[in-house]
Every structure is written in structure tokens, then in C-alpha cells.
Amino acid sequence: LPRFTDKMYLNDCPFGFAELGASTFVASAHPSESCGSNGLPLTPNSVRILGRSRHLNSLSHPHLCSYVDVQRGKHERIVVIQEYYNINLLDAWKKYDVFKTEKKLLEVAHQVLQGLVYLTNMGITCCCSISPRNILIDPFGVAKLYGYGLYYITEMGAAVSFPIGSAYSAPEILVSCPVGGATAEEVTSSAAAAAPAEAVTGSVSNCTADCWSLGCVLLQLLLLNKHKQEDAAVEEGAVSLNVKTVLELVAEGRHEDLVSGLLDVHPELTHVYQGLKASTRELLNQCLQFSPVSRATPSQLLQHPAFSELSLSGSVEARYPRFPLHMLPPPRPPFPHSSAMLPGYPLPADMALHSGEVRVRGLRERNIKEVYHLWQLAGGQTEQELSKHGLIHTYPPILTLPSMAVVEGEVFGGQFHHLHQQQPSQATLALSLKALCSHLAHIPYCKYYPFITQKESDAEDVEARKLPLVIRERDVEHQFHRIILYHRLLRAYPYQRDRIVIEAGQDITPYWRGLVWAALLGVDGDVQDSYAQIDKVTPTSTDRQIEVDIPRCHQYDELLSSPLAHVKFMRLLKAWVVSHPGLVYWQGLDSLTAPFLYLNFNNEALAYACLSAFIAKYLHKFFLRDNSAVIQEYLAKFSQLIAFHDPLLYSHLSGIGFVPELYAIPWFLTMYTHVFPLSQIFHVWDTLLLYPASLALCVATAILRHLRHQLLTYSFNDCILLFSDMPDINIEQIVSESVLLHKQTPESLTYRHHAPHHHRRCSDTADELGLEPATMALLSAMDDMTLAEVRNEVCARISAADLIAATTRRGRNTELAVLIIDTRPPHMYQSGSLVGAWNIPGDAWLSGGGNDSNGGSPAGGSCEEATGPPYVREIKERAKDKIVVVMGARAAHHITLQVCEELVQEGVPRVCSLHGGVDVFQATGQLVVASPTAT
């Protein structure tokens, strides 16, 4: 299933006239047995690249080709998918006369500089990839920089075995890694080997290196235009601009800039150069200083007089993902008319022609990342497409064997060595959207803009809900509708939160899951500012434990195992610990953080806000320094819930001593993130976030019931082995059953003293039950239960309010929702009891005595025929699909508990006791005098 973690910009630019361009390269491989300073195996370079590439997904600028996805394949292969156009600056210079003018080339340079300034502000200080081939031109003549992230994601080339750059790279980069046709021997033998160090002093990642490359592009195209050079010279790099000449000029030390050096070597270019505007010559001079210190930066060049007549196309300030929006972005400007297009521009094959005019409609109006996600669902496989078009070469396994392997594990020779030394392909493959378009061709245009003020429903939507969740997540058409709908709803959050909750009850599209979770958790306010104010740098006492836990947290996932993910893990965990002084770090908090970090990899602030809201709602007080009482109460409630829904399983597990303390603590402390992989956690939490915290107990109960047949035949040791390595289970079935169990469980049965206060409420309001608020509060109160009582009682307690709600509903249903057993003596029962209560005196029950005259066991020896305690057979018959509530006098609550335990041992399901006994109804007027034959 395609995975995306960063769709934070809800106002991303549409796909438009672009294409999906795929390219590939291979990261360098570590020796097979290399380990780091911590003794762990070194992280593969492809994983390091994958982690750093996620930052590129958040970049959005009019003059940058957006990064759509970066994938990791076998044998350290990396596949990059990026916004792409079919014409680059070199092609445009050859094909269109307008691009041979000084004015147009300055406009292109101004647009590229805007992108460079934006990249610098976003933390990418050097692209090392500017060349005429990497400056793409869209159909309207707008320049967009392509491939600018390679230098950044490969850690300045450290993660690959080939040099990064081109013949247009700055001298400091050429010295560090020979490129552009100059071999290492040529550079070493040239005068550049003796060049003074101060001539190229400066970091190879300095942003001025890109200014040099841009200056070289301008100089070459302007001079070639005037000097009538052959096209081949442009393609390979003019003689005067090749690598060897540049380094020799640096080594001579007679010139401070490339322009003066070239004019000295090629005086025939002087008159051409002098024909340029003075401002253009000054611009080239500032770009092509040999010393990086003397060279202008992109932000300085953007203010150059040569661009005085040009204005910014978009903001160059750093913009990070924000959610909620709170303010809708301005409407998208319309696309330029097709008459403004460059003549003969090669458009994508799927672009529609309407009355001789090219229009952007349908998928072309959606975000490029959405289109790519749907393309994958439609069967698109990037590596397969690259292999089909010869951009990935496969070799028989026998030919990949190395020629030599040293003791340390490093290998040399053979096709294996060649595979890891090859440079990235210069070709980019435009992925075909034909299959995707055919899948969505029948969808009317109005479906691209659904209403959000009212829910639309059609026959196809109803049929889709019947499909299993796994199929729905892979269905192109269903995901198309869900992606568009959620996009519109999220833009209107928090005003449309109720509608988001309703839609999430059907399913949550994986594409928008991170933001939908934030909406379900009620995240609001300026989360970025709040997160920025937290001290995430100062060392704390928990740092060492966090450092130990992170390398063990979901490291099967490529993204979370990357070094950048570990850094983000550390910041998030430190931020949570620092901002919650009353709580401490417990092992398991890292696992809780993993889903939020995965889904919000480029938005730590949102991940932190979601984590804080999740813990406050579902793990309240679990991270106290002394959390023993909280966990003991939680485990006791879990044990009672097992007895309530599956008494036979409870009796078996209790009989062999397999108690929840032995297996369930990691379940609840990590909310199952320590038990299931992320792919299954997403489905569990999709439902969990729609319900109160008590659903987590139902999930655990559903897991046991799913393994029921095995557990009933297992011994203690077998159970330990089973839960030491959780077997594969149908997670969708577990989630569905947990929701069903939650609906069948009265809310008060899962009451916990340590739960958040806002979850302590009865199932129905006082108005619905016709009670005064004070009376309702009295019937709902369960605060007087002690931890010892909860741990010692087999059956959970139901509040009087929930019992009233269950009994009053019987008038609206065809069957009783509850079976009430009154264990008081007959004379107390006849003085007043609940309507429909069945009197089975406790002394007769426990002593195994005979019948009573008030609705007890039927006469005629039925008790003697039944196995076990009296009345069990009839209770089982009457209790089908009902909740069995055992109540008695408060002073004789021990008798009530014994009756409950007997029923559980006999396998009677859904047994609970009334909290406070019958006495709680004395002042409410709920008791009625029973007739002698009441049952």
C-alpha cells in the first residue's frame, strides 16, 4: 500500500501541466559486518537518505519542482519521484528565440534565485545541481529548479559512491569531488593541485556555490548566443567553461573571478561580453568570484539592480506545515489561457483538448501528491516502470558475485561492485497516467467538489461500505472520493469537526490519516508556537534511557529507523517529559510516539500535540512516578470485563493462574503499539479515537476472545509462549468485535477512579430518564469504590443510573435489556424492589435450598435436575442476550458478590452487581411493591 507521511499543506498547488518524473540512483553500501560506536550495525545509507528525503516533501515554491516521494528498493536502490516538465533550459534555448534574449535569461535567473533563497531559508544551503538540464521550463515559460535535493539527502555526497555536481559546480566542490568529465588524474596533474587553499576556502555546502553555478549557466548561454557557438558545445560544456580550465584559472591565482580569467584566455569574447548590460556584467562578476567568501549569496543577488524590473513570484520565507489552518488560504488563481503557452510545447498525453483549447480539469486540478497516491493504487509501480524503460538494469544473481571479499566484509569487483559505483541516470522517466485516468474516467466532474455542509450518499458509496477495510484502502475510486472529501473537511476544521467524526466512523483514508487523527483528538491553537517554547536541548535524567529505547522502537520500519527519525524521537520525548513535570518517562512512551511521528514526520509540533492529547485521554495518570495503583485498577477492570463477556474463558485463565499482570501491562501502557506493527496500529487507533478510553479494554477482551479456542486448551506455559510472540490475527475482526463489546457493556462497568473526570458520566442524561439532576448525580456516583474492592471482586459493578436506563428502554424494544436478580430475603423484597426484578434469596442460593414463593425456581424438582447451584438453568434461559444484574442490601453486599461468582463459574455471561445495592433507590421513588407472583 502506498505510504505518505507528509501532506501538511492543505493549499498545495495543483498538478497542472506537470508530469510525474521518476529517476533512480544507488546508495553506497557499508561492509557487511560494520558496526557503529554503540555496537549496533550501521544504518544503511539508503535508510539515511530516506529519512532526510522527508524534509523535501514539505517544500513548496512556484520555482521548485515538488518532491513527491522517495522510495527505497533492494540493494540500496533509491527511486525519486518529482514534479517534471518535458523541456529544460537547454532545450528551450535551442527551440525558442525568446530564451536567447538577455531579458528572458535574466528572468529565468531571477526565478531560480527565488527558489534558492527559499531553500536556504528552509535549511538547504546548497543544491550542487544547477545546470541548464536541471532548470525546467513549464508551458508558460516559467523556470522550475529540478533535482535540487540530491546533495542534501545524500549528506553532501557522503551516502553515495559517485561525485555529485556538474561542470557548472563551484571550484570548492570541483576540488572536493571531480565531476564534469575531469578525472581525478587530470585534476591531480593540473596546476589545481598546487592551488592555494585560500583560493577556494569555504564550506562545500555554502549557498554561494549555487550562485556560481547559476552564473556559469548565464555566462555560457549569453556568450554562446552572441558568439554563435554550436549546440554541441552547449550540451557538453563550452571549451572555455570546462572543469580543467576552471581549476587551472584558480591555481594560477592571477584572477579573482572567472569572467576576467576567461576573457584573458579568450579575448575574442570581450566584445560579446561588453555588449551585455552593465548590471548583467556586474551580476556575473558577483556570481563568479573564485573565493566563496567574496561571492554573493542568493538573497543578495535577489536584490541586484539587474532584477529591478522584476517582482517576486511567491514568498521566499520559510513556511512550515501548519494545522489547523484557522484561516483559509486565498483562492487558487486561474491557470493562464492556452494562448500564452509556448508554441509546440510537448504536453502530457492525458491533457484534454476542449474546442482547440487546453484546459486543466479533473485530476489536473488536484495536488500532485494526491495524483501519485492514486496512481499507485491503480497499479503503478515505479521500479517496474524504470526497469521496463531501461533505467534500471538487472543482472542474474551469479553475475553479481564480487571478485574479492576482505576479512572486514567489504567486497570488490564484479557486477556487484559496478552496481554500487554507478552514477545516477541523467534520464528522467515521465510516468504514464493512462491506467489511472481509465479508472476514474466515468466519475462526473461535480464529484471533484463535493458538498461539505450536507452528506452525500449514493448507491456506490453504500456498496463500498460493505467491503472489507483492506479492500477499501486499495480501491482507487473509493479513495479518490475520500481524499477529496477529507481535504475539504480538514480545511474547514475545527468548524467541521463533527462531520469529520462522522466520516471517520466509516473509514479514514491513509492519505489524510495524520490530520484526521489530530482533528479527532481535538488539537487546536498555535501548536507550532507552543512546541517551539519547550526546552528540548537541556540534558535531563531520562535522556540516557530514551537513547537506549529509541533504537529498539519499530526499527523494522525504514523511516523510523533512520538517524533523522531518532533525532526527532529524542526531541519529542524530551519535550513531553519537560512539559509534564508531574509525570515521568516510562518505557513504552517511545512506542506511543511512533505512530504520531510516522504520520507527522515533517511536523513535530503536531506530533507532539497529538501525543499529549492522546495520553491525556487514553492513558491518564499512567505515567505517574508511582503508577502502580493506576495499572492495578486498569488490570482489575480488564479482568472483570473478561468475566463479564466470557466467563468460561475467565474461569480457565484464572484456574491456571494466567492473570493479566503477566501479559497485558505492555498492551495498555503502549496502547498496543508494542504488540502490533504500525500497519495494524493504524486500524486499531482509527476506531479507538472515536470512542472513550474504555474501548481499549474492549480491544484487549476481543483479542482474548479471538484466541479463545486455543486458550481454553492451553496450560499456563502454553499461554506464556503464545503471548510472548503475538500470533497473526485479523485486526479488522478484532476492531469490529471490540466495538460490539463496547456497545454491550454499560458505561459504569468500566468506571475507573483514575480516569479523566470528563469521562465519568452515566449513559443517559437526567432529562432522558425523567430525573432531577441531584438524583441523577446520586445514582451515577461510584467514587466510593476502593482499589481493594475492585481487585477482589470478580464481577464489575453497574451504577443505578445505568440500570434505570436499561430497564426503561425495554418499552422501546421487543426484548428485555436486563435481567435483575434481587438476593434479599422475601420480606425485604416484598417491601419494595425494581419493576421486573426476580427474587432469589441469597441464603437459599448459597445453601442450595429449595424454592420460594416470589418468583424463584419453578416447582417440581427442576433444581435437582440442574447441575450446579439452584436456578442456574432457568437463569441461563432468561438471561439470553441480556445483562444479569445481581442486587441486594448494601449491608449484605458480600452475599451479592458470592452469587455473582457462582454465576460466573457456571458460565453465565454478562453478570454484574449493583453498586450501592437496593438502598440507593430508597430516596428516588424507583422501588415498587412486588406482587406475590412477580417474576
Buried (B, 14 or more C-beta within 10 A) or exposed (E): EBBBBBBBBBEBBBBBBBBBBBBBBBBBBBBEEEEEEEEEEEBBBBBBBBBBBBBBBBBBBBBBBBBBBBBBBEEBBBBBBBBBBBBBBBBBBEBBEBBBEBEBBBBBBBBBBBBBBBBBBBEBBBBBBBBBBBBBBBBBBBBBBBBBBBBBBBBBBEBBBBBBBBBBBBBBBBBBBBBBEBEEEBBEEBBBEEBEEEBBEBEBBBBBBBBBBBBBBBBBBBBBBBBEBEEEBBEEBBEBBBBBBBBBBBBBBEBBBBBBBBBEBBEEBEEBBEEBEEBBBBBBBBBBBBBBEEBBBBBBBBEBEBBEEBEBBBEBEEBEBBBBBEEEEEEEEEBEEBEEBBEEBEBBEBBEEEEEEBBBEBBBBBBBBBBBBBBBBBEBEBBEBBBEEEBBEEEEEEEBEBEEBEEEEBBEEBBBBEBBEBEBBEEBBBBBBEEBBEBBEEBEEEBBEBEBEEEEEEEEBEEBEEBEBEEBBBBBBBBBBBBBBBBBBBBBBBEBBEBBBEBBEEBBBBBBBBBBBBBBBEBBEEBBEBBEEBEBEEEBEBBEBBBEBBBEBBBEBBBBBBEBBBEBBBBBBBBBBBBBEEBBBBBBBBBBBBBBBBBBBBBBBBBBBBBBBBBEBBBBBBBBEEBEEBBBBBBBBBBBBBBBBBBBBBBBBBEBEBEBEEBBBBBBBBBBBBBBEBEBBBBBBBBBBBBBBBBBBBBBBBBBBBBBEEBEEBEEEBBEEBBEEBEEBEBBEBBBBBBEBBEBBBBBBBBBBBBBEEBBBBBBEBEEBEBEEEBBEBBBBBEEBEBEBBBEBBBBBBBBBBBBBBBBBBEEEEEBBBBBBBBBBBEBBBEBBBEBBBBBBBEBBBEEBEBBEBBBBEEEEBBEEBEBBBBBBBBBEBBEEBBBBBBBBBEBBEBBBBBBBBBBBBBBBBBBBBBBBBBBBEEBEBBEEBEEEBE
